[in-house]
Amino acid sequence: MQGLINLAAQPQGQGSGLIGQVLIFVLIIAVFYLLFFRPQQKRRQQELQMQSALTPGTEVMTKAGIYGTIVEVHDDDVELEISPGTRIRMVKAGVGEVITPQEPDDDTPVEDRPDFGNDSGDGQDKS
C-alpha cells in the first residue's frame, strides 16, 4: 500500500519543481527588464526629444567629442560650425548633448568669479 502512495507522490513533486523553475525564469526576465531594458528605453526617448528640439544657435557636443554651434537644421541632419568659417554636416543622431553655458550668479561678487583679475594672459594670477 505504501508503494502506491510513493508512486502517486512522485509526479506531483516533479510538477512543483517545474513550476518553480518557470517561476525563477520569469523572475530573471523581469529583473533584466527592470535593470537594463527599461532605463535604456528612457535614455533613448530623452535623446530623441533632445535631437528633435535642436535649433540654430544652440551649442552642442557630438558623440565624437566635437564642440560646435548649430547653423542649420534639416529633417535628418544638422549643419555645425566647429570654428569660424568651418562647417560640417552630420546626422542628428550624432549629436550627443546640448551644452548650456554656465553663467555666474548675479549674487556672486566680481572678485570671486574665476575670470576676474587675470589680465596678463599667461594663465597665472597676479596675486
MITI-906930 format. One record per residue (C-alpha): residue in three letters; x negated, y negated, z. Coordinates in steps of 0.02 Angstrom, whole numbers, padded with zeros to 5 digits, always signed. Last residue first. Example, Ala and Ser with C-alpha at 12.3 -4.5 7.8 and 13.67 -1.06 7.14 Angstrom:
REM MITI-906930
SER-00684+00053+00357
ALA-00615+00225+00390
REM end
This chain:
REM MITI-906930
SER-02421-04390-00329
LYS-02439-04422-00516
ASP-02356-04257-00556
GLN-02432-04145-00687
GLY-02363-04093-00856
ASP-02486-04198-00958
GLY-02351-04318-01022
SER-02405-04456-00901
ASP-02226-04513-00867
ASN-02183-04384-00736
GLY-02090-04487-00606
PHE-01918-04410-00628
ASP-01892-04257-00740
PRO-01853-04136-00598
ARG-01722-04247-00516
ASP-01755-04283-00332
GLU-01810-04464-00357
VAL-01652-04504-00455
PRO-01544-04458-00306
THR-01421-04315-00339
ASP-01241-04372-00314
ASP-01210-04390-00502
ASP-01252-04206-00521
PRO-01386-04165-00648
GLU-01327-04098-00817
GLN-01360-03918-00859
PRO-01342-03895-01046
THR-01221-03756-01092
ILE-01298-03622-01200
VAL-01169-03512-01286
GLU-01218-03330-01291
GLY-01274-03189-01404
VAL-01233-03250-01578
GLY-01272-03107-01697
ALA-01089-03053-01704
LYS-01052-03220-01788
VAL-01151-03165-01940
MET-01304-03268-01984
ARG-01354-03417-02091
ILE-01515-03507-02053
ARG-01554-03692-02058
THR-01718-03786-02045
GLY-01704-03975-02068
PRO-01735-04017-01886
SER-01763-03851-01797
ILE-01651-03699-01771
GLU-01503-03770-01865
LEU-01375-03630-01867
GLU-01250-03585-02002
VAL-01112-03469-01945
ASP-01037-03309-02013
ASP-00878-03207-02025
ASP-00745-03337-02067
HIS-00858-03489-02083
VAL-00930-03607-01953
GLU-01053-03745-01998
VAL-01191-03836-01904
ILE-01210-03729-01749
THR-01360-03780-01645
GLY-01504-03660-01620
TYR-01601-03552-01500
ILE-01674-03388-01564
GLY-01678-03244-01440
ALA-01635-03102-01559
LYS-01459-03094-01487
THR-01440-03274-01541
MET-01442-03419-01421
VAL-01314-03556-01443
GLU-01297-03746-01441
THR-01125-03801-01499
GLY-01122-03945-01623
PRO-01006-03858-01745
THR-00879-03745-01659
LEU-00883-03567-01593
ALA-00720-03510-01510
SER-00705-03348-01611
GLN-00877-03293-01553
MET-00838-03323-01370
GLN-00673-03229-01382
LEU-00759-03083-01468
GLU-00893-03077-01332
GLN-00761-03079-01195
GLN-00672-02932-01278
ARG-00836-02836-01296
ARG-00877-02865-01113
LYS-00703-02803-01061
GLN-00718-02647-01170
GLN-00889-02608-01096
PRO-00820-02627-00920
ARG-00681-02500-00961
PHE-00794-02372-01048
PHE-00931-02351-00918
LEU-00879-02343-00735
LEU-00689-02324-00747
TYR-00689-02210-00899
PHE-00833-02104-00833
VAL-00744-02085-00666
ALA-00582-02033-00751
ILE-00672-01904-00859
ILE-00756-01830-00704
LEU-00588-01819-00614
VAL-00509-01731-00763
PHE-00650-01601-00761
ILE-00632-01578-00573
LEU-00444-01550-00593
VAL-00474-01426-00734
GLN-00595-01329-00624
GLY-00474-01331-00477
ILE-00331-01270-00586
LEU-00440-01128-00649
GLY-00486-01079-00470
SER-00301-01079-00424
GLY-00267-00959-00565
GLN-00409-00843-00516
GLY-00343-00829-00338
GLN-00167-00792-00401
PRO-00231-00656-00517
GLN-00320-00568-00371
ALA-00178-00566-00245
ALA-00073-00435-00335
LEU-00217-00314-00342
ASN-00251-00338-00156
ILE-00067-00307-00112
LEU-00065-00150-00217
GLY-00219-00083-00130
GLN-00140-00120+00040
MET+00000+00000+00000
REM end
